[in-house]
Amino acid sequence: MDKPAYEKTISQKIIFLDIDGVLNSSSWNAVHQMEICDGTLVDKDKICLLAKLVKETTAALVLHSGWRFWFDKDLKPVRKEAFRLLEMLHCEGLSLYSITPDLSTDKIKYTKKFSLVKANEILSWLKHHPEAGRWIVIDDLDLHNDIIRQHQIKTDQTVGLTSQDIEHAKVMLMDTD
């Protein structure tokens, strides 16, 4: 039986993971909104790329996507999309370590400009997890923060995660000491 999220030992390396535009692409999003809503457009090939990165770097996954609202505080899925995502991750030997806090305001929720607070959510998570070492952010959006920008692998939302993104991420996460 898996340990509860709060009992897991954290890796020194962290990957802050977005989903839309990373594990799927907007070329599919524009045409297949219903499939995105039911979670079927998480691309298995993108999960395989992510698995390669996690296994080669021993990094832990912290979900910072809007998809994090589809999990409870113990990282148990509360919507079918989240169940499907976890199934796909588990098939590749992956799991979620944690999720970032929600710092969005009513205005941000109304305008859906979550990219304006994502950086602060990541920085808040890091502040509360000082044991975390090297970290990266994989997201297709500009997160409006110079510190985050230095750690970000910015995917092309029309393509999603690529093998070139994975190679760049590995370099950023590998020890140089």
N, C-alpha and C positions, 0 to 999 in steps of 0.2 A: 504494500500500500504506500502511495506517495506521502511524503511529509507535508504538512500544511505549509503554505507559502512563507509564513513567518519563521519556520524552523529550518529552512534551507540555508545552506552555507553559500555565501555569495562568491562569485568569481571576482578576481581583481579587475577583470575586463568586462565592460558593459556595452551592449548595443541597445540604444534607444531606437525602437522600431515603429515606424508608421506602416500602414497597410495600403491604403488607396494611393496609387501612383508608385508604389514600391513592389508589392506582391500582386498587383494587377496593373492595368494601364488605362489611361483615359480614352484611348481609341476603342476599348471595349466599353468603358463606362458610358460614353455618350449614346451608344446604341443599345446597351443591355442593362439599363438601370434596374430592372426587376431581378436580374441575376446577381447584381451587386447586393441588392437588398437581402437576398436569401443566402448570400455567402458563397455562391457557386463560382464566382469569378476570382477567387484567390487561385492564382496560377500555380499548379504543382511544380512546374519548372523553376519558378521563382523561389518556392519553398526549398527545392533541392539546392539552389545556389546559396540561399541563406544557411542551410544545414552545413554546407561545405565550409562557410566562414566560421560558424559557431564551433564546429569540430576542430578546425585547424587552429583556432585562437583560444578555445575554451572560454569564450565569453558567455555571459548571461544575458537573456533577452528581457528588456523592460519595455512594455508596450506604452507608447505615448500617442497613439492614434485615437481618433474618436471611437474606434472599436472598443476601447477600454471601458466604455460605459455599458458594454454588453457582458461585463463580468462583475461578480460581487466582490466584496472586500477580501475574500479568501481565494480569488482568482477562479471561481467556479462560474462557468458560462450560464447566462440567464436568457440568452436568445439563441435561436438555431444557428445564426451566422457564427456566433462565438463557438458553439459546439463543433461546427464544421472546421473552423480555423484550428482549433485545438486538435481535432482528429488528424488534420493534414500535418501539423507540426509533429505530433506524436509518431506518425508514420515515418518520419525522418529522424526520430530520436530527440526531438526538441521539445522544450516546455517553456512557459513564461515564468520568469522569476518574480516580476513585480509589474506594477503600473504606476505611471506618474500621477500626481495629485491633480485635481480639477480646480484651476484658478480662474475659470471663465466667469465673466459677469453676465448679467441678463442681456446687456447690449451685444456682447460677443455672441451669445447663444442665438439672439434674434438675427444678427447679421451673418452668422456662420463664419466669422473671421477668426477661427480658432488659432490660426498661425500667429496671431498677435500675442497669444499667451503661452504657446507651446514652449518657447525658450525659458520663460520663467518657471514653468512646471518642471522642466528638466533640471534647471539649476536648483530648484527647491528640493527635488528628489536627491540630487547629489549632496546638498547640504545636510540632509538627514541620513545619508549613507556615506560617512567619511571613509569607510573601509574600501570603497570603490576606487580603483586605480585608473588605468587607461579607459577611455570611453569614446564612443562615436555615436553620431545621430544619423540614421538613414531616413530621409524624408525627401519628398519631391517639392516641398514648399520652401520659400525663403522664410526663415524663422525670426528675422529682424533683430539679430543679436550677434555682435562681433565674436564673442567667446564661443557661442554655438557654431558659428560659421567656420571657425578653425577646426572644428571636430566633425563637420557634416560631410556626409556623402550625399550629394544632391542628385537624386535620380531624375531622369526625364519621364514625366508623367505619361507620355504617349507610348513609352516602352516598358517602364518599370525597371526593376533591378536587373543588372547585366553582369556578365563575368568580369568586365573591366571595373565595375563598381566594387565587386568582391575583392579583386586584387588591390585596389586602392585602400579599401577598408582593412585588409590584412596588414598592409604596410603601416597604417595608422595605429593598429592595435598591438603589433608585435613589439616586444621589448628590444631596445637598442643598447641596453647596458652591456 
